[in-house]
């Protein structure tokens, strides 16, 4: 009886070691690589990269149909981390104007949204459009931007019915 227990225990340990080695040395599935790339991205779904969210952009990066340098909120650090993870060369961050989703809005990485408080009607449309919750305010009251959270994505500009939002340099 003791011999059977020792044999089964040894077999279980050998199988466990085999599973650990297999998981370590076998190739990752594409979905797990996409998951990891998405974890590296800021995941704020701002669409500044030209994709509707971070997951589709991550899938395009893994499929090598999109460059690594299209994420302005992530900055140069994210580009370097993606390049290191995927074993590719890091490029400089692309300007937001070069990306299809925001080409109509001349913005730079140092721009932030500013709301003209005299014109704001409190419609709350900009709050709903902001992917990083950088705009605060109550319906029918004036709204404001939390500058430390604003990425300058310009997604709040189109929904504003009174054009009271503008982009200005962060360090002005």
VEXGUSE-494906 format. One record per residue: x, y, z of N, C-alpha, C, O in turn; residue number from 1; residue in one letter. Coordinates in steps of 0.001 Angstrom, whole numbers, plus 500000, padded with zeros to 6 digits. Example, Ala and Ser with C-alpha at 12.3 -4.5 7.8 and 13.67 -1.06 7.14 Angstrom:
# VEXGUSE-494906
PT       nu       nv       nw      cau      cav      caw       cu       cv       cw       ou       ov       ow   vexkol   marlum
PT   513190   494310   507800   512300   495500   507800   513200   496700   507800   514236   496681   508465        1        A
PT   512850   497750   507080   513670   498940   507140   512900   500030   507870   513409   501138   508039        2        S
//
This chain:
# VEXGUSE-494906
PT       nu       nv       nw      cau      cav      caw       cu       cv       cw       ou       ov       ow   vexkol   marlum
PT   500815   498803   500000   500000   500000   500000   500856   501258   500000   500538   502221   499303        1        X
PT   501925   501261   500762   502835   502401   500787   503503   502554   499431   503728   503677   498979        2        X
PT   503825   501449   498776   504469   501496   497473   503549   502147   496438   504000   502940   495612        3        X
PT   502277   501810   496488   501309   502415   495564   501191   503918   495773   501103   504672   494804        4        X
PT   501189   504356   497009   501106   505779   497315   502346   506504   496819   502246   507593   496254        5        X
PT   503508   505910   497025   504767   506516   496570   504789   506603   495041   505197   507620   494480        6        X
PT   504353   505540   494377   504338   505528   492915   503379   506598   492380   503740   507356   491481        7        X
PT   502174   506662   492921   501203   507666   492461   501668   509085   492774   501483   509988   491958        8        X
PT   502260   509287   493924   502782   510617   494276   503904   511015   493335   503957   512155   492875        9        X
PT   504802   510084   493047   505905   510354   492121   505376   510681   490737   505864   511603   490082       10        X
PT   504383   509932   490290   503769   510187   488985   503116   511565   488942   503244   512284   487951       11        X
PT   502421   511930   490005   501777   513250   490071   502808   514369   490035   502614   515373   489349       12        X
PT   503901   514202   490769   504960   515219   490769   505602   515320   489393   505853   516423   488908       13        X
PT   505869   514184   488761   506466   514192   487421   505542   514872   486411   506008   515637   485567       14        X
PT   504257   514605   486487   503297   515256   485583   503216   516760   485847   503121   517543   484902       15        X
PT   503252   517166   487093   503222   518591   487434   504445   519301   486871   504335   520387   486303       16        X
PT   505611   518680   487032   506838   519270   486480   506744   519342   484959   507146   520337   484356       17        X
PT   506215   518294   484341   506030   518292   482891   505101   519403   482426   505378   520056   481420       18        X
PT   504012   519628   483137   503083   520704   482780   503728   522074   482920   503536   522942   482068       19        X
PT   504481   522270   483972   505170   523548   484171   506156   523793   483032   506202   524891   482476       20        X
PT   506939   522782   482683   507902   522933   481590   507208   523179   480254   507668   524001   479461       21        X
PT   506114   522481   480001   505368   522687   478753   504807   524096   478664   504897   524736   477616       22        X
PT   504234   524579   479743   503656   525923   479707   504732   526986   479528   504483   528039   478942       23        X
PT   505913   526708   480031   506996   527684   479925   507608   527697   478535   507954   528766   478033       24        X
PT   507753   526547   477901   508478   526451   476640   507609   526358   475401   508116   526478   474285       25        X
PT   506332   526150   475568   505457   526103   474393   505029   527515   474038   504924   528376   474911       26        X
PT   504785   527751   472769   504423   529087   472292   503084   529526   472872   502177   528723   473089       27        X
PT   502997   530838   473115   501738   531398   473601   500745   531474   472454   501131   531613   471293       28        X
PT   499482   531385   472780   498471   531571   471748   498387   533053   471412   498785   533901   472211       29        X
PT   497871   533361   470235   497779   534758   469812   496892   535561   470757   497164   536733   471016       30        X
PT   495828   534935   471277   494945   535647   472199   495662   536066   473466   495423   537163   473970       31        X
PT   496530   535228   473990   497246   535598   475207   498256   536705   474925   498515   537535   475796       32        X
PT   498826   536730   473729   499741   537815   473363   498950   539115   473220   499407   540170   473659       33        X
PT   497777   539043   472613   496919   540226   472497   496532   540724   473891   496525   541929   474140       34        X
PT   496213   539803   474792   495877   540187   476166   497029   540938   476822   496819   541958   477478       35        X
PT   498233   540437   476645   499401   541072   477268   499690   542435   476645   500022   543381   477359       36        X
PT   499567   542546   475325   499765   543840   474661   498712   544826   475150   499022   545992   475394       37        X
PT   497475   544372   475295   496416   545253   475800   496724   545713   477226   496418   546850   477585       38        X
PT   497319   544853   478032   497694   545243   479407   498770   546319   479413   498808   547151   480320       39        X
PT   499638   546313   478419   500694   547320   478326   500116   548670   477919   500592   549711   478370       40        X
PT   499094   548658   477070   498444   549901   476639   497688   550517   477817   497340   549807   478760       41        X
PT   497428   551839   477775   496751   552485   478918   495300   552072   479117   494746   552302   480192       42        X
PT   494671   551472   478119   493290   550978   478195   492274   552052   478578   491412   551834   479430       43        X
PT   492388   553214   477937   491407   554269   478197   490417   554410   477054   489516   555247   477113       44        X
PT   490575   553595   476009   489627   553529   474892   489392   554897   474244   488258   555218   473887       45        X
PT   490438   555699   474087   490295   557066   473572   490225   557118   472050   489806   558137   471500       46        X
PT   490613   556077   471364   490579   555976   469902   491561   556909   469211   491434   557140   468009       47        X
PT   492529   557449   469925   493526   558319   469302   494433   557558   468348   495073   558164   467489       48        X
PT   494498   556245   468487   495341   555410   467624   494678   555137   466278   495319   554611   465368       49        X
PT   493410   555486   466145   492680   555202   464914   491861   553924   464994   491150   553585   464048       50        X
PT   491950   553218   466101   491161   552008   466343   490099   552339   467382   490298   553253   468182       51        X
PT   488976   551625   467396   487884   551973   468317   488191   551742   469795   487424   552176   470655       52        X
PT   489272   551083   470098   489639   550840   471494   490991   550173   471571   491619   549889   470551       53        X
PT   491430   549927   472780   492763   549345   472991   492839   547889   472533   493872   547471   472011       54        X
PT   491790   547120   472711   491814   545704   472300   491989   545552   470786   492837   544769   470358       55        X
PT   491215   546275   469956   491439   546156   468510   492834   546637   468091   493439   546071   467181       56        X
PT   493342   547682   468757   494695   548155   468456   495718   547090   468851   496670   546845   468110       57        X
PT   495532   546460   470002   496444   545400   470446   496439   544239   469448   497494   543693   469126       58        X
PT   495267   543864   468965   495172   542780   467984   495889   543157   466689   496547   542316   466076       59        X
PT   495766   544406   466275   496444   544862   465057   497961   544881   465252   498708   544569   464324       60        X
PT   498414   545242   466437   499855   545228   466726   500386   543799   466639   501422   543555   466020       61        X
PT   499682   542866   467255   500120   541467   467256   500124   540906   465840   501013   540137   465477       62        X
PT   499132   541289   465039   499057   540826   463653   500038   541572   462748   500134   541282   461556       63        X
PT   500766   542532   463321   501742   543357   462613   501113   544173   461494   501765   544467   460492       64        X
PT   499840   544542   461666   499186   545412   460696   499090   546846   461208   498543   547712   460526       65        X
PT   499617   547101   462401   499649   548454   462954   500997   548668   463635   501538   547747   464248       66        X
PT   501537   549875   463530   502810   550153   464214   502604   550271   465723   501481   550425   466202       67        X
PT   503694   550196   466445   503637   550254   467908   503472   551676   468450   503211   551847   469641       68        X
PT   503615   552680   467618   503753   554051   468104   502523   554938   467910   502665   556142   467695       69        X
PT   501333   554372   467980   500121   555163   467726   499342   555540   468983   498208   556004   468867       70        X
PT   499900   555362   470175   499150   555599   471408   499669   556832   472149   500555   556706   472993       71        X
PT   499129   558033   471848   499603   559239   472530   499452   559203   474054   500372   559635   474748       72        X
PT   498337   558711   474610   498264   558687   476078   499327   557802   476721   499781   558084   477830       73        X
PT   499725   556739   476035   500756   555855   476573   502144   556456   476500   502991   556181   477349       74        X
PT   502379   557278   475485   503650   557957   475335   504783   557044   474893   504582   555883   474536       75        X
PT   505978   557615   474931   507187   556903   474511   507448   555668   475369   507969   554669   474873       76        X
PT   507090   555730   476654   507320   554594   477543   506534   553365   477081   507055   552250   477095       77        X
PT   505295   553568   476676   504476   552453   476187   505052   551878   474903   505065   550661   474717       78        X
PT   505529   552748   474011   506138   552268   472771   507357   551397   473093   507529   550331   472502       79        X
PT   508204   551844   474027   509387   551063   474405   508998   549724   475043   509609   548696   474751       80        X
PT   507983   549735   475912   507549   548493   476561   506975   547506   475549   507236   546305   475629       81        X
PT   506184   548019   474586   505636   547149   473540   506760   546558   472699   506749   545364   472396       82        X
PT   507728   547384   472321   508842   546917   471498   509648   545847   472242   510044   544839   471656       83        X
PT   509883   546076   473523   510640   545104   474317   509864   543784   474424   510448   542711   474275       84        X
PT   508568   543859   474679   507754   542655   474833   507676   541851   473532   507755   540623   473546       85        X
PT   507519   542561   472407   507329   541885   471127   508634   541636   470376   508635   540989   469329       86        X
PT   509741   542148   470907   511022   541952   470241   511142   542729   468944   511778   542266   467997       87        X
PT   510540   543900   468893   510595   544747   467697   511361   546022   468004   511677   546322   469155       88        X
PT   511651   546766   466941   512320   548049   467115   511307   549097   467557   510182   549135   467059       89        X
PT   511712   549940   468485   510848   551024   468960   511005   552223   468039   512120   552587   467667       90        X
PT   509900   552827   467679   509899   554046   466870   509430   555191   467764   508870   554971   468838       91        X
PT   509667   556411   467301   509166   557557   468056   507652   557611   467961   507062   557138   466989       92        X
PT   507042   558177   468954   505595   558282   469020   505073   559095   467839   505592   560172   467545       93        X
PT   504048   558581   467166   503437   559282   466044   502636   560463   466569   502074   560403   467663       94        X
PT   502587   561525   465794   501798   562680   466221   500322   562361   466067   499945   561628   465152       95        X
PT   499467   562902   466951   498039   562609   466854   497430   563005   465518   496488   562361   465057       96        X
PT   497951   564051   464891   497399   564486   463607   497646   563453   462516   496948   563443   461501       97        X
PT   498631   562586   462714   498930   561558   461721   497992   560369   461823   497990   559516   460936       98        X
PT   497207   560290   462865   496301   559172   463090   494918   559561   462594   494445   560663   462873       99        X
PT   494274   558678   461870   493006   558988   461205   491918   559479   462149   491144   560357   461768      100        X
PT   491829   558959   463344   490739   559303   464248   490710   560747   464705   489645   561247   465068      101        X
PT   491834   561429   464700   491860   562805   465183   492521   563742   464193   492983   564815   464582      102        X
PT   492579   563374   462938   493275   564189   461953   492646   565560   461788   493340   566507   461419      103        X
PT   491363   565695   462048   490700   566982   461866   491000   567954   462991   490742   569150   462851      104        X
PT   491533   567478   464089   491801   568332   465237   493301   568484   465395   493990   567509   465698      105        X
PT   493831   569706   465194   495263   569881   465358   495634   569848   466830   495467   570844   467534      106        X
PT   496131   568727   467297   496480   568574   468706   497900   568065   468821   498428   567450   467894      107        X
PT   498510   568321   469952   499816   567751   470238   499702   567009   471551   498677   567083   472230      108        X
PT   500748   566300   471904   500704   565511   473124   500613   566377   474370   500253   565889   475442      109        X
PT   500934   567653   474238   500902   568543   475393   499610   569353   475472   499500   570236   476322      110        X
PT   498629   569078   474611   497369   569820   474640   496413   569236   475664   496414   568034   475929      111        X
PT   495601   570112   476233   494532   569691   477135   493267   570451   476768   493329   571515   476153      112        X
PT   492148   569911   477141   490866   570573   476901   490638   571623   477970   490973   571440   479140      113        X
PT   490055   572731   477528   489686   573809   478447   488253   574201   478109   487908   574380   476941      114        X
PT   487426   574332   479133   486022   574684   478928   485829   576152   479289   486202   576593   480377      115        X
PT   485240   576904   478356   484892   578305   478626   483655   578300   479523   482551   577998   479070      116        X
PT   483846   578629   480769   482782   578521   481766   481606   579442   481472   480480   579141   481868      117        X
PT   481842   580562   480784   480755   581481   480462   479829   580920   479390   478652   581277   479333      118        X
PT   480357   580043   478543   479557   579489   477448   478953   578127   477764   477983   577727   477121      119        X
PT   479496   577411   478731   479051   576053   479042   477593   576048   479513   477214   576804   480408      120        X
PT   476790   575188   478898   475369   575087   479271   475080   573865   480136   473938   573644   480539      121        X
PT   476102   573078   480419   475918   571914   481290   475174   570767   480649   474444   570047   481330      122        X
PT   475345   570581   479354   474601   569521   478655   475103   568121   478997   474389   567141   478785      123        X
PT   476307   568017   479516   476883   566740   479957   477368   565850   478812   477807   564727   479063      124        X
PT   477303   566317   477569   477733   565503   476439   479248   565297   476439   479727   564233   476049      125        X
PT   479995   566298   476869   481450   566159   476912   481876   565161   477982   482857   564440   477804      126        X
PT   481148   565117   479084   481464   564183   480168   481327   562755   479668   482165   561904   479965      127        X
PT   480276   562493   478914   480049   561147   478377   481077   560770   477323   481389   559592   477155      128        X
PT   481610   561769   476607   482571   561495   475534   483994   561291   476055   484822   560699   475363      129        X
PT   484284   561764   477244   485652   561697   477773   485985   560276   478239   485337   559754   479146      130        X
PT   486994   559648   477620   487318   558262   477989   488079   558130   479305   488188   557031   479848      131        X
PT   488605   559238   479823   489410   559158   481053   488761   559881   482227   489411   560088   483252      132        X
PT   487501   560266   482101   486769   560966   483160   487489   562219   483639   487544   562502   484836      133        X
PT   488041   562968   482680   488758   564200   483027   487828   565408   483095   488248   566488   483510      134        X
PT   486579   565236   482696   485622   566344   482742   484600   566040   483832   484031   564951   483890      135        X
PT   484386   567025   484688   483434   566850   485782   482412   567974   485753   482696   569085   485305      136        X
PT   481235   567666   486232   480174   568660   486309   478830   567971   486435   478696   566773   486186      137        X
PT   477862   568737   486818   476515   568239   487017   475647   568752   485878   475849   569864   485389      138        X
PT   474688   567951   485459   473779   568338   484376   473161   569707   484661   472726   569985   485778      139        X
PT   473131   570540   483649   472597   571902   483702   473464   572868   484525   473026   573962   484879      140        X
PT   474689   572445   484819   475636   573309   485529   476932   573334   484725   477136   572506   483837      141        X
PT   477787   574269   485035   479056   574413   484352   479946   573193   484604   479932   572620   485694      142        X
PT   480720   572801   483585   481653   571685   483695   483078   572215   483665   483319   573337   483218      143        X
PT   484009   571422   484135   485417   571800   484109   486268   570569   483821   485800   569434   483916      144        X
PT   487519   570813   483469   488444   569739   483108   489471   569561   484221   490046   570533   484711      145        X
PT   489693   568314   484610   490767   567991   485549   492013   567830   484689   492200   566796   484048      146        X
PT   492863   568847   484676   493982   568882   483736   494971   567732   483927   495595   567292   482961      147        X
PT   495121   567250   485131   496050   566132   485362   495568   564842   484706   496374   563948   484447      148        X
PT   494280   564729   484434   493721   563514   483837   493541   563633   482325   493479   562619   481630      149        X
PT   493459   564854   481812   493185   565069   480386   494364   564601   479540   495516   564936   479815      150        X
PT   494053   563816   478499   495085   563314   477590   495151   564131   476301   496027   563893   475469      151        X
PT   494246   565083   476123   494237   565876   474912   493704   565131   473709   494051   565464   472575      152        X
PT   492874   564137   473928   492394   563295   472830   491402   564007   471914   491187   563572   470783      153        X
PT   490803   565086   472382   489866   565899   471602   488525   565221   471348   487749   565708   470525      154        X
PT   488228   564125   472019   486941   563462   471820   485781   564258   472420   484622   563992   472102      155        X
PT   486075   565216   473272   485026   566040   473873   484602   567191   472960   483537   567772   473167      156        X
PT   485400   567527   471968   485090   568666   471099   483857   568458   470216   482971   569313   470223      157        X
PT   483758   567375   469465   482609   567219   468556   481235   567220   469231   480310   567815   468678      158        X
PT   481049   566585   470401   479688   566569   470956   479230   567888   471569   478038   568045   471835      159        X
PT   480125   568837   471802   479742   570095   472459   478882   570947   471528   479358   571373   470476      160        X
PT   477622   571206   471894   476721   571952   471009   476998   573452   470957   476536   574128   470038      161        X
PT   477736   573982   471919   477988   575428   471953   479460   575762   471714   479862   576916   471865      162        X
PT   480257   574780   471348   481685   574967   471074   482406   575750   472167   483139   576699   471889      163        X
PT   482187   575340   473404   482839   576030   474514   484127   575333   474955   484761   575754   475922      164        X
PT   484512   574272   474250   485718   573528   474605   486782   573779   473549   486509   573728   472349      165        X
PT   487978   574047   474003   489093   574218   473092   490308   573482   473637   490380   573177   474827      166        X
PT   491254   573203   472763   492513   572590   473187   493563   573668   473322   493733   574495   472427      167        X
PT   494260   573660   474430   495332   574623   474660   496561   573868   475149   496438   572766   475684      168        X
PT   497737   574445   474974   498949   573780   475453   498906   573591   476969   498511   574499   477701      169        X
PT   499302   572441   477425   499282   572110   478850   500185   573040   479654   499836   573437   480765      170        X
PT   501321   573380   479109   502317   574145   479866   502276   575631   479521   503306   576302   479585      171        X
PT   501128   576147   479163   501020   577572   478797   500777   578433   480008   500661   579652   479886      172        X
//
